[in-house]
Amino acid sequence: MGEEEEKEERREDRREERRRSEKRREKEEEEMRRERDEDERERERGLERAERKREETERRERREKRRRREDRR
């Protein structure tokens, strides 16, 4: 194989390696996006659970307050 052919082969090898690296990078970015999205959904579910719990506590406290007022009568 001549010197020019070897140079061309090395260039092609480098191009192929860059393509593989780019694909790996894109795959990693997509995975990170999926993880961020899942974390965000999990956080929102946690906030919703906390809000429901707070509302239920407020309702229970109002019921107890009303019951105590009625018991005093």
PyRosetta script that sets phi, psi and omega in degrees:
from pyrosetta import init, pose_from_sequence

init()
pose = pose_from_sequence("MGEEEEKEERREDRREERRRSEKRREKEEEEMRRERDEDERERERGLERAERKREETERRERREKRRRREDRR")
pose.set_psi(1, 137.7)
pose.set_omega(1, -178.5)
pose.set_phi(2, -80.3)
pose.set_psi(2, 167.8)
pose.set_omega(2, -178.4)
pose.set_phi(3, -60.5)
pose.set_psi(3, -42.3)
pose.set_omega(3, 179.4)
pose.set_phi(4, -62.8)
pose.set_psi(4, -42.5)
pose.set_omega(4, 179.6)
pose.set_phi(5, -62.9)
pose.set_psi(5, -40.6)
pose.set_omega(5, 178.8)
pose.set_phi(6, -64.4)
pose.set_psi(6, -41.8)
pose.set_omega(6, 178.0)
pose.set_phi(7, -61.4)
pose.set_psi(7, -45.2)
pose.set_omega(7, -179.7)
pose.set_phi(8, -62.4)
pose.set_psi(8, -41.8)
pose.set_omega(8, 179.3)
pose.set_phi(9, -63.1)
pose.set_psi(9, -42.3)
pose.set_omega(9, 178.0)
pose.set_phi(10, -63.9)
pose.set_psi(10, -40.5)
pose.set_omega(10, 177.5)
pose.set_phi(11, -61.6)
pose.set_psi(11, -44.2)
pose.set_omega(11, 179.4)
pose.set_phi(12, -63.4)
pose.set_psi(12, -40.7)
pose.set_omega(12, 177.7)
pose.set_phi(13, -60.5)
pose.set_psi(13, -43.2)
pose.set_omega(13, 179.6)
pose.set_phi(14, -65.3)
pose.set_psi(14, -41.3)
pose.set_omega(14, 177.8)
pose.set_phi(15, -61.6)
pose.set_psi(15, -43.9)
pose.set_omega(15, 179.7)
pose.set_phi(16, -63.0)
pose.set_psi(16, -42.2)
pose.set_omega(16, 178.7)
pose.set_phi(17, -63.4)
pose.set_psi(17, -39.8)
pose.set_omega(17, 177.0)
pose.set_phi(18, -63.3)
pose.set_psi(18, -41.4)
pose.set_omega(18, 178.0)
pose.set_phi(19, -62.1)
pose.set_psi(19, -44.0)
pose.set_omega(19, 179.0)
pose.set_phi(20, -63.7)
pose.set_psi(20, -41.8)
pose.set_omega(20, 179.2)
pose.set_phi(21, -62.0)
pose.set_psi(21, -42.9)
pose.set_omega(21, 179.8)
pose.set_phi(22, -62.5)
pose.set_psi(22, -43.8)
pose.set_omega(22, 178.8)
pose.set_phi(23, -62.5)
pose.set_psi(23, -42.7)
pose.set_omega(23, 177.6)
pose.set_phi(24, -60.6)
pose.set_psi(24, -45.5)
pose.set_omega(24, -179.2)
pose.set_phi(25, -61.7)
pose.set_psi(25, -44.5)
pose.set_omega(25, 179.2)
pose.set_phi(26, -62.0)
pose.set_psi(26, -41.3)
pose.set_omega(26, 180.0)
pose.set_phi(27, -63.7)
pose.set_psi(27, -43.2)
pose.set_omega(27, 178.7)
pose.set_phi(28, -63.7)
pose.set_psi(28, -41.3)
pose.set_omega(28, 178.8)
pose.set_phi(29, -63.3)
pose.set_psi(29, -41.5)
pose.set_omega(29, 179.1)
pose.set_phi(30, -62.8)
pose.set_psi(30, -42.6)
pose.set_omega(30, 178.5)
pose.set_phi(31, -62.5)
pose.set_psi(31, -42.6)
pose.set_omega(31, 178.2)
pose.set_phi(32, -63.2)
pose.set_psi(32, -40.0)
pose.set_omega(32, 177.9)
pose.set_phi(33, -61.8)
pose.set_psi(33, -45.1)
pose.set_omega(33, 179.3)
pose.set_phi(34, -61.0)
pose.set_psi(34, -43.4)
pose.set_omega(34, 179.9)
pose.set_phi(35, -64.0)
pose.set_psi(35, -41.8)
pose.set_omega(35, 178.6)
pose.set_phi(36, -62.5)
pose.set_psi(36, -43.6)
pose.set_omega(36, 179.6)
pose.set_phi(37, -61.7)
pose.set_psi(37, -43.6)
pose.set_omega(37, 179.8)
pose.set_phi(38, -64.9)
pose.set_psi(38, -41.8)
pose.set_omega(38, 177.2)
pose.set_phi(39, -60.4)
pose.set_psi(39, -41.8)
pose.set_omega(39, -179.9)
pose.set_phi(40, -64.5)
pose.set_psi(40, -43.6)
pose.set_omega(40, 178.3)
pose.set_phi(41, -62.5)
pose.set_psi(41, -41.6)
pose.set_omega(41, 179.4)
pose.set_phi(42, -62.8)
pose.set_psi(42, -42.3)
pose.set_omega(42, 179.2)
pose.set_phi(43, -62.5)
pose.set_psi(43, -44.0)
pose.set_omega(43, 179.6)
pose.set_phi(44, -62.8)
pose.set_psi(44, -41.1)
pose.set_omega(44, 178.2)
pose.set_phi(45, -62.3)
pose.set_psi(45, -39.5)
pose.set_omega(45, 178.2)
pose.set_phi(46, -62.9)
pose.set_psi(46, -42.3)
pose.set_omega(46, 178.6)
pose.set_phi(47, -64.1)
pose.set_psi(47, -40.9)
pose.set_omega(47, 179.4)
pose.set_phi(48, -64.3)
pose.set_psi(48, -42.1)
pose.set_omega(48, 178.1)
pose.set_phi(49, -61.9)
pose.set_psi(49, -43.2)
pose.set_omega(49, -180.0)
pose.set_phi(50, -62.8)
pose.set_psi(50, -41.2)
pose.set_omega(50, 179.7)
pose.set_phi(51, -63.9)
pose.set_psi(51, -45.4)
pose.set_omega(51, 178.8)
pose.set_phi(52, -61.9)
pose.set_psi(52, -41.4)
pose.set_omega(52, 179.7)
pose.set_phi(53, -63.6)
pose.set_psi(53, -43.0)
pose.set_omega(53, 179.1)
pose.set_phi(54, -62.3)
pose.set_psi(54, -44.6)
pose.set_omega(54, 179.7)
pose.set_phi(55, -62.7)
pose.set_psi(55, -42.2)
pose.set_omega(55, 179.5)
pose.set_phi(56, -63.9)
pose.set_psi(56, -40.3)
pose.set_omega(56, 177.9)
pose.set_phi(57, -62.1)
pose.set_psi(57, -44.2)
pose.set_omega(57, 178.9)
pose.set_phi(58, -61.9)
pose.set_psi(58, -43.0)
pose.set_omega(58, 179.2)
pose.set_phi(59, -62.6)
pose.set_psi(59, -43.3)
pose.set_omega(59, 180.0)
pose.set_phi(60, -62.7)
pose.set_psi(60, -43.1)
pose.set_omega(60, 179.4)
pose.set_phi(61, -63.5)
pose.set_psi(61, -40.3)
pose.set_omega(61, 178.4)
pose.set_phi(62, -64.9)
pose.set_psi(62, -41.8)
pose.set_omega(62, 178.3)
pose.set_phi(63, -61.6)
pose.set_psi(63, -44.7)
pose.set_omega(63, -179.5)
pose.set_phi(64, -64.6)
pose.set_psi(64, -40.2)
pose.set_omega(64, 179.4)
pose.set_phi(65, -62.7)
pose.set_psi(65, -45.7)
pose.set_omega(65, 179.7)
pose.set_phi(66, -62.7)
pose.set_psi(66, -43.2)
pose.set_omega(66, -179.5)
pose.set_phi(67, -62.6)
pose.set_psi(67, -42.5)
pose.set_omega(67, 179.2)
pose.set_phi(68, -63.9)
pose.set_psi(68, -40.1)
pose.set_omega(68, 178.4)
pose.set_phi(69, -62.8)
pose.set_psi(69, -42.6)
pose.set_omega(69, -179.3)
pose.set_phi(70, -68.1)
pose.set_psi(70, -35.1)
pose.set_omega(70, 179.6)
pose.set_phi(71, -66.6)
pose.set_psi(71, -31.5)
pose.set_omega(71, -178.9)
pose.set_phi(72, -71.5)
pose.set_psi(72, -22.8)
pose.set_omega(72, -177.0)
pose.set_phi(73, -68.8)
pose.dump_pdb("model.pdb")
